[in-house]
Amino acid sequence: MQEFYNHKKNPEHIERAFDNIGYLIKLLNESMTNSIEQYMQEFELTASQWHPIVLIGLGKADTPAEIARLVDVDTGAMTRTLDRLEKKEFIYRERSKTDRRVIHIKITPKGYRVTDKLMPAVAEVLNQSLKGFSYEEFVLFRSLLLRLLSNIDPEKVTQIRHMDE
């Protein structure tokens, strides 16, 4: 296995921002999230709030546990987020008719407006970030990101594939 980072031989590869891919990926994620949030200002929602709305609106999840798993937060934090979203009238809770222990999260018309605006905003930000890339470079970049993720957390790649089914 080739070693790209050696903290004893070349500590600067980890210390210098331009050499640390983890730091660059973090900056990219923050920048993209901030750009999307600018589009979402009219709804006064943060990324942690609009992300569950979109998952529900796209039919990817409908229980607090499913949503928490997909956005990678604990169920307590997700419950607090869902409480805020319900208070703002983006979602509502409905008890399952077949299992009274299960609560389904439903999206309101106001919540659908978030989804309708968010998806074009995400596309705009993604396209802006990929400006100057060829389609082949995009496919390669995506496959490299998936390989990086798979090396660290193969279950996440499985989860992503499952979401896309």
C-alpha positions in Angstrom: 0.0 0.0 0.0 1.4 3.4 -1.0 1.6 5.9 1.8 0.7 9.4 0.7 0.8 11.0 4.1 3.6 10.3 6.6 3.5 12.6 9.6 7.1 11.9 10.5 8.8 12.2 7.1 6.6 14.9 5.6 4.5 16.6 8.3 3.9 19.6 6.0 1.6 17.4 3.8 -0.9 17.3 6.6 -0.2 20.7 8.0 -0.5 22.7 4.7 -4.1 23.2 3.7 -3.4 22.6 0.0 -1.9 19.2 0.7 -4.5 17.9 3.1 -7.4 16.4 1.1 -9.5 16.0 4.2 -9.4 19.7 4.8 -10.1 20.5 1.2 -13.1 18.2 1.1 -14.4 19.9 4.3 -14.0 23.4 2.8 -15.8 22.2 -0.4 -18.7 20.8 1.6 -19.0 24.0 3.7 -18.8 26.2 0.6 -21.5 24.3 -1.2 -23.8 24.2 1.8 -23.4 28.0 2.3 -24.1 28.6 -1.4 -27.3 26.5 -1.2 -28.4 28.2 2.0 -28.3 31.5 0.2 -31.0 30.2 -2.1 -33.0 29.0 0.9 -32.9 32.3 2.9 -36.5 33.1 2.2 -37.5 30.0 4.2 -35.2 30.8 7.1 -33.9 27.2 7.1 -30.4 25.8 7.8 -29.0 22.8 5.9 -29.8 20.6 8.9 -33.5 21.7 8.5 -34.0 21.6 4.8 -32.2 18.3 4.3 -34.9 16.3 6.1 -37.7 18.2 4.3 -36.2 17.2 1.0 -35.7 13.5 2.0 -39.3 13.4 3.0 -40.5 15.3 -0.1 -38.6 12.9 -2.4 -39.9 9.9 -0.6 -36.5 8.7 0.6 -37.6 8.5 4.3 -40.7 9.1 6.4 -39.9 8.2 10.0 -37.6 10.1 12.4 -35.2 7.1 12.6 -34.9 6.7 8.8 -34.3 10.4 8.4 -31.7 10.5 11.2 -29.9 7.5 9.7 -29.7 9.2 6.3 -28.5 12.5 7.5 -26.1 10.8 10.0 -27.4 12.4 13.3 -28.7 10.8 16.4 -32.5 10.4 16.8 -32.6 12.9 19.6 -31.1 15.6 17.4 -33.5 14.7 14.6 -36.5 14.8 16.9 -35.5 18.4 17.9 -35.1 19.4 14.2 -38.4 17.8 13.3 -40.1 19.7 16.2 -38.8 23.0 14.8 -39.9 22.1 11.3 -43.4 21.2 12.5 -43.6 24.4 14.5 -42.7 26.3 11.2 -45.4 24.2 9.4 -43.1 22.5 6.9 -44.0 19.0 8.2 -46.5 17.2 10.3 -46.5 13.9 12.2 -49.0 11.2 11.6 -49.3 8.0 13.7 -49.2 4.8 11.7 -52.5 3.1 11.2 -51.0 -0.3 11.3 -48.5 0.2 14.2 -49.4 2.9 16.7 -45.8 3.0 17.9 -44.6 4.3 14.5 -44.8 8.0 13.6 -44.7 9.0 10.0 -43.4 12.4 8.9 -45.5 14.0 6.2 -44.6 17.1 4.2 -46.9 20.1 4.0 -47.5 22.3 0.9 -45.1 24.8 2.5 -42.6 21.9 2.8 -43.0 21.0 -0.9 -42.2 24.6 -1.8 -38.8 24.1 -0.1 -38.2 20.9 -2.1 -39.3 22.7 -5.4 -36.8 25.5 -4.8 -34.0 23.5 -3.3 -33.5 21.0 -6.1 -32.8 23.7 -8.7 -30.6 25.4 -6.2 -28.6 22.3 -5.5 -28.2 21.7 -9.3 -27.0 25.3 -9.8 -24.4 25.0 -7.0 -23.2 21.7 -8.2 -22.9 22.9 -11.8 -21.1 26.0 -10.7 -18.6 23.9 -8.7 -18.0 21.7 -11.8 -17.5 24.6 -14.2 -14.6 23.7 -16.5 -14.9 20.0 -15.9 -15.5 17.6 -18.8 -18.1 14.9 -18.4 -15.3 12.3 -18.2 -13.6 14.3 -15.4 -16.9 14.5 -13.6 -17.4 10.7 -13.8 -13.8 10.1 -12.7 -14.1 12.6 -9.8 -17.3 11.0 -8.6 -15.8 7.5 -8.7 -12.7 8.8 -6.8 -14.9 10.3 -4.1 -16.9 7.1 -3.8 -13.6 5.1 -3.5 -12.4 7.5 -0.8 -15.7 7.1 1.1 -15.6 3.3 0.6 -12.1 3.1 2.0 -13.2 4.9 5.2 -16.9 3.8 5.5 -18.1 1.2 3.0 -21.5 1.1 4.7 -22.1 4.7 3.6 -21.5 3.7 0.0 -24.0 0.9 0.4 -26.5 3.4 2.0 -26.1 5.8 -0.9 -26.7 3.0 -3.5 -29.8 2.0 -1.5 -31.1 5.6 -1.5 -30.8 5.7 -5.3 -32.9 2.5 -5.9 
